[in-house]
Amino acid sequence: MRDIGVLNPCAEPAIEEGTCTPQGRTNFNVSKGIPMSDQPERITILAHEFSAAALEFHRGKMAQKGYVMEGSITPRNFQMIEGHDAPKDLFDGQVLFAVTFRLKDSESR
């Protein structure tokens, strides 16, 4: 199984297909010169350990990129539903710590 460090529901294909809209932000990510409208509204980081998830805010310079932490860091089990089949465990059913960051100017939902 390939290792996926970041699950991003607002990746380019989703935006192009209209399933995720960046809501017309005009601010810029100063560190990279990227318009925030081109950044995903939310990014979820998965980690094997709580401390790795907690440190990602600083290591990933999330504040400089315009993100704030949404909610708390929690251990979770991930499953995927395909069609009408029953949900199947991702990551071999392993529990991972998840932390979600959202763009500061986006509304909390």
DRENPA-199358 format. One record per atom (N, C-alpha, C): residue number from 0; residue in one letter; x, y, z. Coordinates in Angstrom, 3 decimals. Layout:
BEGIN
{num = NUM residu = A c1 = X c2 = Y c3 = Z};
...
//
This chain:
BEGIN
{num = 0 residu = M c1 = 0.854 c2 = -1.183 c3 = 0.000};
{num = 0 residu = M c1 = 0.000 c2 = 0.000 c3 = 0.000};
{num = 0 residu = M c1 = 0.891 c2 = 1.234 c3 = 0.000};
{num = 1 residu = R c1 = 0.600 c2 = 2.189 c3 = -0.833};
{num = 1 residu = R c1 = 1.417 c2 = 3.392 c3 = -0.877};
{num = 1 residu = R c1 = 1.100 c2 = 4.298 c3 = 0.302};
{num = 2 residu = D c1 = 2.101 c2 = 5.038 c3 = 0.742};
{num = 2 residu = D c1 = 1.964 c2 = 5.926 c3 = 1.889};
{num = 2 residu = D c1 = 1.406 c2 = 7.259 c3 = 1.423};
{num = 3 residu = I c1 = 0.311 c2 = 7.696 c3 = 2.025};
{num = 3 residu = I c1 = -0.292 c2 = 8.982 c3 = 1.691};
{num = 3 residu = I c1 = -0.208 c2 = 9.860 c3 = 2.927};
{num = 4 residu = G c1 = 0.566 c2 = 10.947 c3 = 2.841};
{num = 4 residu = G c1 = 0.751 c2 = 11.816 c3 = 3.989};
{num = 4 residu = G c1 = -0.303 c2 = 12.896 c3 = 4.099};
{num = 5 residu = V c1 = -0.878 c2 = 13.301 c3 = 2.969};
{num = 5 residu = V c1 = -1.850 c2 = 14.385 c3 = 2.984};
{num = 5 residu = V c1 = -3.044 c2 = 13.972 c3 = 2.149};
{num = 6 residu = L c1 = -4.235 c2 = 14.032 c3 = 2.728};
{num = 6 residu = L c1 = -5.463 c2 = 13.816 c3 = 1.966};
{num = 6 residu = L c1 = -6.032 c2 = 15.186 c3 = 1.662};
{num = 7 residu = N c1 = -6.216 c2 = 15.486 c3 = 0.410};
{num = 7 residu = N c1 = -6.638 c2 = 16.813 c3 = 0.001};
{num = 7 residu = N c1 = -7.880 c2 = 16.722 c3 = -0.881};
{num = 8 residu = P c1 = -9.074 c2 = 16.948 c3 = -0.326};
{num = 8 residu = P c1 = -10.295 c2 = 16.830 c3 = -1.112};
{num = 8 residu = P c1 = -10.450 c2 = 17.935 c3 = -2.152};
{num = 9 residu = C c1 = -9.636 c2 = 18.966 c3 = -2.097};
{num = 9 residu = C c1 = -9.768 c2 = 20.076 c3 = -3.036};
{num = 9 residu = C c1 = -8.602 c2 = 20.113 c3 = -4.015};
{num = 10 residu = A c1 = -8.094 c2 = 18.959 c3 = -4.384};
{num = 10 residu = A c1 = -6.995 c2 = 18.899 c3 = -5.348};
{num = 10 residu = A c1 = -7.495 c2 = 19.363 c3 = -6.710};
{num = 11 residu = E c1 = -6.573 c2 = 19.645 c3 = -7.610};
{num = 11 residu = E c1 = -6.894 c2 = 20.210 c3 = -8.922};
{num = 11 residu = E c1 = -8.051 c2 = 19.505 c3 = -9.644};
{num = 12 residu = P c1 = -8.067 c2 = 18.153 c3 = -9.755};
{num = 12 residu = P c1 = -9.188 c2 = 17.524 c3 = -10.476};
{num = 12 residu = P c1 = -10.542 c2 = 17.849 c3 = -9.855};
{num = 13 residu = A c1 = -10.607 c2 = 17.919 c3 = -8.515};
{num = 13 residu = A c1 = -11.875 c2 = 18.218 c3 = -7.854};
{num = 13 residu = A c1 = -12.327 c2 = 19.635 c3 = -8.181};
{num = 14 residu = I c1 = -11.381 c2 = 20.583 c3 = -8.234};
{num = 14 residu = I c1 = -11.729 c2 = 21.962 c3 = -8.554};
{num = 14 residu = I c1 = -12.220 c2 = 22.041 c3 = -9.991};
{num = 15 residu = E c1 = -11.508 c2 = 21.361 c3 = -10.908};
{num = 15 residu = E c1 = -11.901 c2 = 21.385 c3 = -12.309};
{num = 15 residu = E c1 = -13.274 c2 = 20.759 c3 = -12.518};
{num = 16 residu = E c1 = -13.580 c2 = 19.703 c3 = -11.754};
{num = 16 residu = E c1 = -14.861 c2 = 19.029 c3 = -11.892};
{num = 16 residu = E c1 = -15.978 c2 = 19.784 c3 = -11.186};
{num = 17 residu = G c1 = -15.636 c2 = 20.827 c3 = -10.439};
{num = 17 residu = G c1 = -16.655 c2 = 21.631 c3 = -9.763};
{num = 17 residu = G c1 = -17.105 c2 = 21.069 c3 = -8.434};
{num = 18 residu = T c1 = -16.407 c2 = 20.074 c3 = -7.897};
{num = 18 residu = T c1 = -16.814 c2 = 19.502 c3 = -6.619};
{num = 18 residu = T c1 = -16.224 c2 = 20.243 c3 = -5.430};
{num = 19 residu = C c1 = -15.266 c2 = 21.103 c3 = -5.687};
{num = 19 residu = C c1 = -14.638 c2 = 21.889 c3 = -4.623};
{num = 19 residu = C c1 = -14.332 c2 = 23.256 c3 = -5.190};
{num = 20 residu = T c1 = -14.935 c2 = 24.295 c3 = -4.627};
{num = 20 residu = T c1 = -14.682 c2 = 25.635 c3 = -5.156};
{num = 20 residu = T c1 = -13.917 c2 = 26.469 c3 = -4.151};
{num = 21 residu = P c1 = -12.919 c2 = 27.214 c3 = -4.596};
{num = 21 residu = P c1 = -12.112 c2 = 28.009 c3 = -3.682};
{num = 21 residu = P c1 = -12.762 c2 = 29.307 c3 = -3.216};
{num = 22 residu = Q c1 = -13.936 c2 = 29.623 c3 = -3.657};
{num = 22 residu = Q c1 = -14.748 c2 = 30.750 c3 = -3.192};
{num = 22 residu = Q c1 = -14.110 c2 = 32.117 c3 = -3.405};
{num = 23 residu = G c1 = -13.367 c2 = 32.290 c3 = -4.470};
{num = 23 residu = G c1 = -12.921 c2 = 33.603 c3 = -4.919};
{num = 23 residu = G c1 = -12.035 c2 = 34.401 c3 = -3.994};
{num = 24 residu = R c1 = -11.164 c2 = 33.764 c3 = -3.227};
{num = 24 residu = R c1 = -10.265 c2 = 34.516 c3 = -2.370};
{num = 24 residu = R c1 = -9.252 c2 = 35.281 c3 = -3.221};
{num = 25 residu = T c1 = -8.812 c2 = 36.437 c3 = -2.757};
{num = 25 residu = T c1 = -7.833 c2 = 37.220 c3 = -3.505};
{num = 25 residu = T c1 = -6.533 c2 = 37.417 c3 = -2.733};
{num = 26 residu = N c1 = -6.443 c2 = 36.894 c3 = -1.512};
{num = 26 residu = N c1 = -5.209 c2 = 37.001 c3 = -0.739};
{num = 26 residu = N c1 = -4.131 c2 = 36.128 c3 = -1.365};
{num = 27 residu = F c1 = -2.869 c2 = 36.388 c3 = -1.006};
{num = 27 residu = F c1 = -1.766 c2 = 35.616 c3 = -1.550};
{num = 27 residu = F c1 = -1.020 c2 = 34.896 c3 = -0.451};
{num = 28 residu = N c1 = -0.477 c2 = 33.734 c3 = -0.782};
{num = 28 residu = N c1 = 0.435 c2 = 33.018 c3 = 0.085};
{num = 28 residu = N c1 = 1.782 c2 = 33.699 c3 = -0.111};
{num = 29 residu = V c1 = 2.167 c2 = 34.520 c3 = 0.842};
{num = 29 residu = V c1 = 3.364 c2 = 35.333 c3 = 0.714};
{num = 29 residu = V c1 = 4.601 c2 = 34.472 c3 = 0.513};
{num = 30 residu = S c1 = 4.679 c2 = 33.339 c3 = 1.204};
{num = 30 residu = S c1 = 5.882 c2 = 32.515 c3 = 1.126};
{num = 30 residu = S c1 = 6.091 c2 = 31.915 c3 = -0.261};
{num = 31 residu = K c1 = 5.028 c2 = 31.738 c3 = -1.045};
{num = 31 residu = K c1 = 5.184 c2 = 31.138 c3 = -2.359};
{num = 31 residu = K c1 = 4.621 c2 = 31.994 c3 = -3.484};
{num = 32 residu = G c1 = 4.017 c2 = 33.139 c3 = -3.172};
{num = 32 residu = G c1 = 3.437 c2 = 33.988 c3 = -4.200};
{num = 32 residu = G c1 = 2.259 c2 = 33.348 c3 = -4.905};
{num = 33 residu = I c1 = 1.542 c2 = 32.479 c3 = -4.214};
{num = 33 residu = I c1 = 0.403 c2 = 31.767 c3 = -4.799};
{num = 33 residu = I c1 = -0.882 c2 = 32.421 c3 = -4.331};
{num = 34 residu = P c1 = -1.794 c2 = 32.768 c3 = -5.260};
{num = 34 residu = P c1 = -3.085 c2 = 33.290 c3 = -4.807};
{num = 34 residu = P c1 = -3.781 c2 = 32.242 c3 = -3.944};
{num = 35 residu = M c1 = -4.347 c2 = 32.682 c3 = -2.817};
{num = 35 residu = M c1 = -5.025 c2 = 31.734 c3 = -1.942};
{num = 35 residu = M c1 = -6.182 c2 = 31.044 c3 = -2.638};
{num = 36 residu = S c1 = -6.722 c2 = 31.655 c3 = -3.689};
{num = 36 residu = S c1 = -7.801 c2 = 30.996 c3 = -4.409};
{num = 36 residu = S c1 = -7.315 c2 = 29.718 c3 = -5.071};
{num = 37 residu = D c1 = -5.994 c2 = 29.570 c3 = -5.242};
{num = 37 residu = D c1 = -5.431 c2 = 28.358 c3 = -5.822};
{num = 37 residu = D c1 = -5.019 c2 = 27.345 c3 = -4.761};
{num = 38 residu = Q c1 = -5.173 c2 = 27.688 c3 = -3.501};
{num = 38 residu = Q c1 = -4.827 c2 = 26.785 c3 = -2.412};
{num = 38 residu = Q c1 = -6.091 c2 = 26.061 c3 = -1.975};
{num = 39 residu = P c1 = -5.957 c2 = 24.813 c3 = -1.521};
{num = 39 residu = P c1 = -7.134 c2 = 24.108 c3 = -1.009};
{num = 39 residu = P c1 = -7.655 c2 = 24.791 c3 = 0.255};
{num = 40 residu = E c1 = -8.965 c2 = 24.804 c3 = 0.416};
{num = 40 residu = E c1 = -9.581 c2 = 25.427 c3 = 1.589};
{num = 40 residu = E c1 = -9.212 c2 = 24.683 c3 = 2.866};
{num = 41 residu = R c1 = -9.106 c2 = 23.362 c3 = 2.757};
{num = 41 residu = R c1 = -8.748 c2 = 22.539 c3 = 3.911};
{num = 41 residu = R c1 = -7.706 c2 = 21.507 c3 = 3.502};
{num = 42 residu = I c1 = -6.778 c2 = 21.245 c3 = 4.410};
{num = 42 residu = I c1 = -5.762 c2 = 20.213 c3 = 4.225};
{num = 42 residu = I c1 = -5.777 c2 = 19.352 c3 = 5.482};
{num = 43 residu = T c1 = -5.859 c2 = 18.046 c3 = 5.312};
{num = 43 residu = T c1 = -5.809 c2 = 17.133 c3 = 6.450};
{num = 43 residu = T c1 = -4.510 c2 = 16.353 c3 = 6.390};
{num = 44 residu = I c1 = -3.786 c2 = 16.379 c3 = 7.490};
{num = 44 residu = I c1 = -2.517 c2 = 15.669 c3 = 7.632};
{num = 44 residu = I c1 = -2.766 c2 = 14.435 c3 = 8.483};
{num = 45 residu = L c1 = -2.213 c2 = 13.314 c3 = 8.057};
{num = 45 residu = L c1 = -2.308 c2 = 12.068 c3 = 8.820};
{num = 45 residu = L c1 = -0.929 c2 = 11.711 c3 = 9.335};
{num = 46 residu = A c1 = -0.862 c2 = 11.227 c3 = 10.567};
{num = 46 residu = A c1 = 0.424 c2 = 10.855 c3 = 11.160};
{num = 46 residu = A c1 = 0.252 c2 = 9.635 c3 = 12.051};
{num = 47 residu = H c1 = 1.337 c2 = 8.883 c3 = 12.197};
{num = 47 residu = H c1 = 1.315 c2 = 7.714 c3 = 13.071};
{num = 47 residu = H c1 = 1.378 c2 = 8.116 c3 = 14.539};
{num = 48 residu = E c1 = 1.932 c2 = 9.301 c3 = 14.824};
{num = 48 residu = E c1 = 2.100 c2 = 9.753 c3 = 16.197};
{num = 48 residu = E c1 = 1.487 c2 = 11.136 c3 = 16.385};
{num = 49 residu = F c1 = 0.936 c2 = 11.359 c3 = 17.585};
{num = 49 residu = F c1 = 0.329 c2 = 12.650 c3 = 17.909};
{num = 49 residu = F c1 = 1.327 c2 = 13.796 c3 = 17.719};
{num = 50 residu = S c1 = 2.555 c2 = 13.612 c3 = 18.212};
{num = 50 residu = S c1 = 3.532 c2 = 14.697 c3 = 18.168};
{num = 50 residu = S c1 = 3.863 c2 = 15.119 c3 = 16.740};
{num = 51 residu = A c1 = 3.931 c2 = 14.179 c3 = 15.819};
{num = 51 residu = A c1 = 4.214 c2 = 14.519 c3 = 14.415};
{num = 51 residu = A c1 = 3.091 c2 = 15.377 c3 = 13.840};
{num = 52 residu = A c1 = 1.853 c2 = 15.029 c3 = 14.149};
{num = 52 residu = A c1 = 0.717 c2 = 15.820 c3 = 13.679};
{num = 52 residu = A c1 = 0.735 c2 = 17.215 c3 = 14.301};
{num = 53 residu = A c1 = 1.054 c2 = 17.281 c3 = 15.580};
{num = 53 residu = A c1 = 1.076 c2 = 18.560 c3 = 16.287};
{num = 53 residu = A c1 = 2.168 c2 = 19.481 c3 = 15.757};
{num = 54 residu = L c1 = 3.313 c2 = 18.932 c3 = 15.419};
{num = 54 residu = L c1 = 4.428 c2 = 19.745 c3 = 14.944};
{num = 54 residu = L c1 = 4.262 c2 = 20.214 c3 = 13.499};
{num = 55 residu = E c1 = 3.357 c2 = 19.607 c3 = 12.762};
{num = 55 residu = E c1 = 3.209 c2 = 19.953 c3 = 11.345};
{num = 55 residu = E c1 = 2.801 c2 = 21.409 c3 = 11.142};
{num = 56 residu = F c1 = 2.058 c2 = 22.000 c3 = 12.066};
{num = 56 residu = F c1 = 1.668 c2 = 23.402 c3 = 11.937};
{num = 56 residu = F c1 = 2.900 c2 = 24.284 c3 = 11.801};
{num = 57 residu = H c1 = 3.918 c2 = 23.997 c3 = 12.611};
{num = 57 residu = H c1 = 5.141 c2 = 24.800 c3 = 12.575};
{num = 57 residu = H c1 = 6.084 c2 = 24.348 c3 = 11.464};
{num = 58 residu = R c1 = 6.296 c2 = 23.038 c3 = 11.356};
{num = 58 residu = R c1 = 7.206 c2 = 22.513 c3 = 10.341};
{num = 58 residu = R c1 = 6.744 c2 = 22.858 c3 = 8.933};
{num = 59 residu = G c1 = 5.440 c2 = 22.751 c3 = 8.703};
{num = 59 residu = G c1 = 4.882 c2 = 23.044 c3 = 7.388};
{num = 59 residu = G c1 = 4.597 c2 = 24.512 c3 = 7.147};
{num = 60 residu = K c1 = 4.941 c2 = 25.348 c3 = 8.143};
{num = 60 residu = K c1 = 4.720 c2 = 26.796 c3 = 8.049};
{num = 60 residu = K c1 = 3.286 c2 = 27.111 c3 = 7.617};
{num = 61 residu = M c1 = 2.335 c2 = 26.420 c3 = 8.257};
{num = 61 residu = M c1 = 0.930 c2 = 26.542 c3 = 7.885};
{num = 61 residu = M c1 = 0.399 c2 = 27.963 c3 = 8.112};
{num = 62 residu = A c1 = 0.852 c2 = 28.646 c3 = 9.173};
{num = 62 residu = A c1 = 0.396 c2 = 30.018 c3 = 9.428};
{num = 62 residu = A c1 = 0.846 c2 = 30.942 c3 = 8.301};
{num = 63 residu = Q c1 = 2.085 c2 = 30.783 c3 = 7.850};
{num = 63 residu = Q c1 = 2.586 c2 = 31.615 c3 = 6.743};
{num = 63 residu = Q c1 = 1.814 c2 = 31.348 c3 = 5.458};
{num = 64 residu = K c1 = 1.276 c2 = 30.158 c3 = 5.335};
{num = 64 residu = K c1 = 0.498 c2 = 29.794 c3 = 4.150};
{num = 64 residu = K c1 = -0.963 c2 = 30.225 c3 = 4.290};
{num = 65 residu = G c1 = -1.308 c2 = 30.792 c3 = 5.462};
{num = 65 residu = G c1 = -2.658 c2 = 31.310 c3 = 5.668};
{num = 65 residu = G c1 = -3.617 c2 = 30.339 c3 = 6.331};
{num = 66 residu = Y c1 = -3.106 c2 = 29.283 c3 = 6.960};
{num = 66 residu = Y c1 = -3.960 c2 = 28.259 c3 = 7.566};
{num = 66 residu = Y c1 = -3.999 c2 = 28.366 c3 = 9.084};
{num = 67 residu = V c1 = -5.110 c2 = 27.927 c3 = 9.654};
{num = 67 residu = V c1 = -5.268 c2 = 27.765 c3 = 11.101};
{num = 67 residu = V c1 = -5.733 c2 = 26.331 c3 = 11.339};
{num = 68 residu = M c1 = -5.493 c2 = 25.844 c3 = 12.549};
{num = 68 residu = M c1 = -5.934 c2 = 24.490 c3 = 12.872};
{num = 68 residu = M c1 = -7.436 c2 = 24.495 c3 = 13.113};
{num = 69 residu = E c1 = -8.113 c2 = 23.497 c3 = 12.575};
{num = 69 residu = E c1 = -9.560 c2 = 23.374 c3 = 12.743};
{num = 69 residu = E c1 = -9.828 c2 = 22.173 c3 = 13.641};
{num = 70 residu = G c1 = -10.448 c2 = 22.412 c3 = 14.776};
{num = 70 residu = G c1 = -10.740 c2 = 21.319 c3 = 15.695};
{num = 70 residu = G c1 = -9.501 c2 = 20.856 c3 = 16.430};
{num = 71 residu = S c1 = -9.488 c2 = 19.585 c3 = 16.796};
{num = 71 residu = S c1 = -8.377 c2 = 19.039 c3 = 17.570};
{num = 71 residu = S c1 = -7.729 c2 = 17.888 c3 = 16.813};
{num = 72 residu = I c1 = -6.577 c2 = 17.477 c3 = 17.295};
{num = 72 residu = I c1 = -5.877 c2 = 16.332 c3 = 16.712};
{num = 72 residu = I c1 = -6.466 c2 = 15.082 c3 = 17.338};
{num = 73 residu = T c1 = -6.996 c2 = 14.205 c3 = 16.516};
{num = 73 residu = T c1 = -7.689 c2 = 13.028 c3 = 17.038};
{num = 73 residu = T c1 = -7.237 c2 = 11.752 c3 = 16.324};
{num = 74 residu = P c1 = -7.217 c2 = 10.635 c3 = 17.066};
{num = 74 residu = P c1 = -6.934 c2 = 9.359 c3 = 16.420};
{num = 74 residu = P c1 = -8.192 c2 = 8.906 c3 = 15.658};
{num = 75 residu = R c1 = -7.989 c2 = 8.433 c3 = 14.418};
{num = 75 residu = R c1 = -9.133 c2 = 8.047 c3 = 13.593};
{num = 75 residu = R c1 = -8.813 c2 = 6.814 c3 = 12.766};
{num = 76 residu = N c1 = -9.878 c2 = 6.121 c3 = 12.418};
{num = 76 residu = N c1 = -9.803 c2 = 5.010 c3 = 11.488};
{num = 76 residu = N c1 = -10.432 c2 = 5.507 c3 = 10.195};
{num = 77 residu = F c1 = -9.817 c2 = 5.234 c3 = 9.055};
{num = 77 residu = F c1 = -10.308 c2 = 5.739 c3 = 7.776};
{num = 77 residu = F c1 = -10.876 c2 = 4.609 c3 = 6.936};
{num = 78 residu = Q c1 = -12.037 c2 = 4.880 c3 = 6.325};
{num = 78 residu = Q c1 = -12.684 c2 = 3.914 c3 = 5.458};
{num = 78 residu = Q c1 = -13.115 c2 = 4.595 c3 = 4.170};
{num = 79 residu = M c1 = -13.268 c2 = 3.797 c3 = 3.107};
{num = 79 residu = M c1 = -13.677 c2 = 4.316 c3 = 1.806};
{num = 79 residu = M c1 = -14.882 c2 = 3.522 c3 = 1.320};
{num = 80 residu = I c1 = -15.850 c2 = 4.252 c3 = 0.791};
{num = 80 residu = I c1 = -17.015 c2 = 3.628 c3 = 0.167};
{num = 80 residu = I c1 = -16.880 c2 = 3.786 c3 = -1.339};
{num = 81 residu = E c1 = -17.022 c2 = 2.691 c3 = -2.058};
{num = 81 residu = E c1 = -16.998 c2 = 2.725 c3 = -3.518};
{num = 81 residu = E c1 = -18.337 c2 = 2.207 c3 = -4.006};
{num = 82 residu = G c1 = -19.054 c2 = 3.056 c3 = -4.713};
{num = 82 residu = G c1 = -20.364 c2 = 2.651 c3 = -5.229};
{num = 82 residu = G c1 = -21.305 c2 = 2.295 c3 = -4.095};
{num = 83 residu = H c1 = -21.942 c2 = 1.129 c3 = -4.227};
{num = 83 residu = H c1 = -22.903 c2 = 0.673 c3 = -3.210};
{num = 83 residu = H c1 = -22.306 c2 = -0.363 c3 = -2.275};
{num = 84 residu = D c1 = -20.979 c2 = -0.576 c3 = -2.373};
{num = 84 residu = D c1 = -20.313 c2 = -1.556 c3 = -1.514};
{num = 84 residu = D c1 = -20.208 c2 = -1.033 c3 = -0.085};
{num = 85 residu = A c1 = -19.976 c2 = -1.945 c3 = 0.834};
{num = 85 residu = A c1 = -19.762 c2 = -1.573 c3 = 2.239};
{num = 85 residu = A c1 = -18.425 c2 = -0.851 c3 = 2.369};
{num = 86 residu = P c1 = -18.281 c2 = 0.019 c3 = 3.363};
{num = 86 residu = P c1 = -16.999 c2 = 0.710 c3 = 3.565};
{num = 86 residu = P c1 = -15.866 c2 = -0.282 c3 = 3.806};
{num = 87 residu = K c1 = -14.688 c2 = 0.048 c3 = 3.276};
{num = 87 residu = K c1 = -13.502 c2 = -0.793 c3 = 3.467};
{num = 87 residu = K c1 = -12.421 c2 = 0.047 c3 = 4.133};
{num = 88 residu = D c1 = -11.710 c2 = -0.600 c3 = 5.061};
{num = 88 residu = D c1 = -10.637 c2 = 0.089 c3 = 5.788};
{num = 88 residu = D c1 = -9.542 c2 = 0.561 c3 = 4.844};
{num = 89 residu = L c1 = -9.057 c2 = 1.778 c3 = 5.092};
{num = 89 residu = L c1 = -7.865 c2 = 2.293 c3 = 4.428};
{num = 89 residu = L c1 = -6.687 c2 = 2.093 c3 = 5.377};
{num = 90 residu = F c1 = -5.492 c2 = 2.112 c3 = 4.852};
{num = 90 residu = F c1 = -4.277 c2 = 1.986 c3 = 5.665};
{num = 90 residu = F c1 = -4.303 c2 = 0.711 c3 = 6.504};
{num = 91 residu = D c1 = -4.867 c2 = -0.347 c3 = 5.931};
{num = 91 residu = D c1 = -4.952 c2 = -1.657 c3 = 6.603};
{num = 91 residu = D c1 = -5.650 c2 = -1.569 c3 = 7.956};
{num = 92 residu = G c1 = -6.573 c2 = -0.619 c3 = 8.111};
{num = 92 residu = G c1 = -7.328 c2 = -0.476 c3 = 9.351};
{num = 92 residu = G c1 = -6.558 c2 = 0.188 c3 = 10.477};
{num = 93 residu = Q c1 = -5.358 c2 = 0.643 c3 = 10.186};
{num = 93 residu = Q c1 = -4.514 c2 = 1.275 c3 = 11.208};
{num = 93 residu = Q c1 = -5.117 c2 = 2.609 c3 = 11.651};
{num = 94 residu = V c1 = -5.096 c2 = 2.877 c3 = 12.940};
{num = 94 residu = V c1 = -5.571 c2 = 4.150 c3 = 13.481};
{num = 94 residu = V c1 = -4.454 c2 = 5.177 c3 = 13.317};
{num = 95 residu = L c1 = -4.803 c2 = 6.337 c3 = 12.751};
{num = 95 residu = L c1 = -3.841 c2 = 7.416 c3 = 12.532};
{num = 95 residu = L c1 = -4.351 c2 = 8.691 c3 = 13.194};
{num = 96 residu = F c1 = -3.433 c2 = 9.566 c3 = 13.546};
{num = 96 residu = F c1 = -3.809 c2 = 10.874 c3 = 14.081};
{num = 96 residu = F c1 = -4.071 c2 = 11.808 c3 = 12.911};
{num = 97 residu = A c1 = -5.158 c2 = 12.554 c3 = 12.990};
{num = 97 residu = A c1 = -5.534 c2 = 13.470 c3 = 11.914};
{num = 97 residu = A c1 = -5.653 c2 = 14.886 c3 = 12.457};
{num = 98 residu = V c1 = -5.102 c2 = 15.820 c3 = 11.687};
{num = 98 residu = V c1 = -5.246 c2 = 17.238 c3 = 12.011};
{num = 98 residu = V c1 = -5.627 c2 = 17.949 c3 = 10.723};
{num = 99 residu = T c1 = -6.646 c2 = 18.799 c3 = 10.796};
{num = 99 residu = T c1 = -7.107 c2 = 19.536 c3 = 9.620};
{num = 99 residu = T c1 = -6.790 c2 = 21.008 c3 = 9.792};
{num = 100 residu = F c1 = -6.245 c2 = 21.582 c3 = 8.733};
{num = 100 residu = F c1 = -5.970 c2 = 23.013 c3 = 8.682};
{num = 100 residu = F c1 = -6.894 c2 = 23.624 c3 = 7.651};
{num = 101 residu = R c1 = -7.456 c2 = 24.808 c3 = 7.954};
{num = 101 residu = R c1 = -8.308 c2 = 25.506 c3 = 7.001};
{num = 101 residu = R c1 = -7.738 c2 = 26.894 c3 = 6.767};
{num = 102 residu = L c1 = -7.993 c2 = 27.428 c3 = 5.580};
{num = 102 residu = L c1 = -7.555 c2 = 28.793 c3 = 5.305};
{num = 102 residu = L c1 = -8.206 c2 = 29.725 c3 = 6.305};
{num = 103 residu = K c1 = -7.442 c2 = 30.629 c3 = 6.840};
{num = 103 residu = K c1 = -7.905 c2 = 31.539 c3 = 7.889};
{num = 103 residu = K c1 = -9.128 c2 = 32.344 c3 = 7.465};
{num = 104 residu = D c1 = -9.185 c2 = 32.758 c3 = 6.209};
{num = 104 residu = D c1 = -10.303 c2 = 33.606 c3 = 5.781};
{num = 104 residu = D c1 = -11.521 c2 = 32.806 c3 = 5.340};
{num = 105 residu = S c1 = -11.465 c2 = 31.460 c3 = 5.375};
{num = 105 residu = S c1 = -12.647 c2 = 30.692 c3 = 5.011};
{num = 105 residu = S c1 = -13.502 c2 = 30.490 c3 = 6.258};
{num = 106 residu = E c1 = -14.791 c2 = 30.386 c3 = 6.060};
{num = 106 residu = E c1 = -15.713 c2 = 30.225 c3 = 7.171};
{num = 106 residu = E c1 = -15.579 c2 = 28.819 c3 = 7.740};
{num = 107 residu = S c1 = -15.702 c2 = 28.690 c3 = 9.044};
{num = 107 residu = S c1 = -15.701 c2 = 27.382 c3 = 9.673};
{num = 107 residu = S c1 = -17.036 c2 = 26.722 c3 = 9.395};
{num = 108 residu = R c1 = -16.976 c2 = 25.490 c3 = 8.897};
{num = 108 residu = R c1 = -18.216 c2 = 24.779 c3 = 8.558};
{num = 108 residu = R c1 = -18.326 c2 = 23.490 c3 = 9.298};
//
